[in-house]
């Protein structure tokens, strides 16, 4: 179990990147929240799985740093508030779909 808690490091030239176990868990939770938000809204985001992760990360940031709602008994998994993250991801996916749908043109089939 101790091996799972160590960091994963990548060195490219003089630059070193480190990914901790908590970051990997955070991204997995964000992916699940993003996929659930896509499913509830009913529209897919661009970039598929990566787009779902980005939507959830923006949703988590939106509901924990910008819009702070008190009185919600939230479920925390590795420091991620699941209910707030889902609400934020739903808001972000819905807004994204409204903005993007304005740029889609319908094709006229003859």
C-alpha positions as CSV (number, residue, x, y, z in Angstrom):
1,X,0.0,0.0,0.0
2,X,2.9,2.3,0.6
3,X,3.9,2.0,-3.1
4,X,0.6,3.5,-4.1
5,X,1.1,6.6,-2.0
6,X,4.3,7.7,-3.6
7,X,4.5,10.2,-6.4
8,X,4.9,9.4,-10.1
9,X,7.5,11.6,-11.6
10,X,8.3,12.4,-15.2
11,X,11.4,14.4,-16.2
12,X,11.6,16.1,-19.6
13,X,14.9,17.9,-20.0
14,X,15.3,20.1,-16.9
15,X,11.6,20.1,-16.1
16,X,10.1,17.6,-13.7
17,X,6.4,16.8,-13.3
18,X,5.0,15.0,-10.3
19,X,1.7,13.3,-10.1
20,X,0.6,12.3,-6.6
21,X,-2.0,9.6,-5.8
22,X,-4.4,12.2,-4.6
23,X,-4.3,14.0,-8.0
24,X,-5.0,10.8,-9.8
25,X,-8.0,10.0,-7.6
26,X,-9.2,13.6,-8.0
27,X,-9.1,13.2,-11.8
28,X,-10.9,9.9,-11.6
29,X,-13.7,11.5,-9.5
30,X,-13.8,14.4,-11.9
31,X,-14.2,12.0,-14.9
32,X,-17.1,10.2,-13.2
33,X,-18.8,13.4,-12.3
34,X,-18.4,14.8,-15.8
35,X,-19.8,11.7,-17.4
36,X,-22.8,11.7,-15.1
37,X,-23.4,15.4,-15.9
38,X,-23.2,14.7,-19.6
39,X,-25.7,11.9,-19.2
40,X,-28.2,14.0,-17.2
41,X,-28.0,16.9,-19.6
42,X,-28.3,14.6,-22.6
43,X,-25.7,16.2,-24.8
44,X,-22.1,15.3,-25.3
45,X,-19.2,17.6,-24.8
46,X,-16.4,18.0,-27.3
47,X,-13.2,16.0,-26.7
48,X,-15.2,13.1,-25.1
49,X,-13.7,11.8,-21.9
50,X,-11.2,14.7,-21.6
51,X,-14.1,17.2,-22.1
52,X,-16.0,15.5,-19.3
53,X,-13.0,15.8,-17.0
54,X,-12.6,19.5,-17.9
55,X,-16.4,20.1,-17.3
56,X,-16.2,18.5,-13.9
57,X,-13.1,20.4,-12.9
58,X,-14.7,23.7,-13.9
59,X,-17.8,22.6,-12.1
60,X,-15.9,21.8,-8.9
61,X,-14.1,25.2,-9.1
62,X,-17.4,27.0,-9.9
63,X,-19.3,25.6,-6.9
64,X,-16.4,25.7,-4.3
65,X,-14.7,29.0,-5.2
66,X,-17.2,31.2,-7.1
67,X,-20.8,30.2,-6.0
68,X,-20.7,29.1,-2.4
69,X,-23.9,27.5,-1.2
70,X,-24.3,26.7,2.4
71,X,-26.7,24.2,4.0
72,X,-25.9,21.4,1.7
73,X,-24.9,18.2,3.4
74,X,-22.2,17.2,1.0
75,X,-20.4,13.9,0.5
76,X,-16.6,14.3,0.4
77,X,-14.4,11.8,-1.3
78,X,-10.7,12.6,-1.0
79,X,-11.6,16.2,-0.4
80,X,-13.9,16.5,-3.4
81,X,-17.5,17.6,-2.6
82,X,-19.6,15.3,-4.8
83,X,-22.9,17.0,-4.7
84,X,-21.5,20.5,-5.4
85,X,-19.2,19.1,-8.1
86,X,-22.2,17.5,-9.8
87,X,-24.3,20.7,-9.6
88,X,-21.4,22.7,-11.0
89,X,-20.7,20.3,-13.8
90,X,-24.4,20.3,-14.7
91,X,-24.5,24.1,-14.8
92,X,-21.3,24.2,-16.9
93,X,-22.5,21.5,-19.4
94,X,-25.9,23.2,-19.8
95,X,-24.3,26.6,-20.4
96,X,-21.8,25.1,-22.8
97,X,-24.6,23.4,-24.8
98,X,-26.6,26.7,-25.0
99,X,-23.6,28.6,-26.2
100,X,-22.5,26.0,-28.7
101,X,-26.0,25.3,-30.1
102,X,-26.3,28.9,-31.2
103,X,-23.4,28.3,-33.6
104,X,-24.8,25.1,-35.1
105,X,-26.5,25.5,-38.4
106,X,-29.2,23.1,-39.4
107,X,-28.7,21.4,-42.8
108,X,-31.5,21.6,-45.2
109,X,-31.9,18.2,-46.8
110,X,-33.6,18.3,-50.2
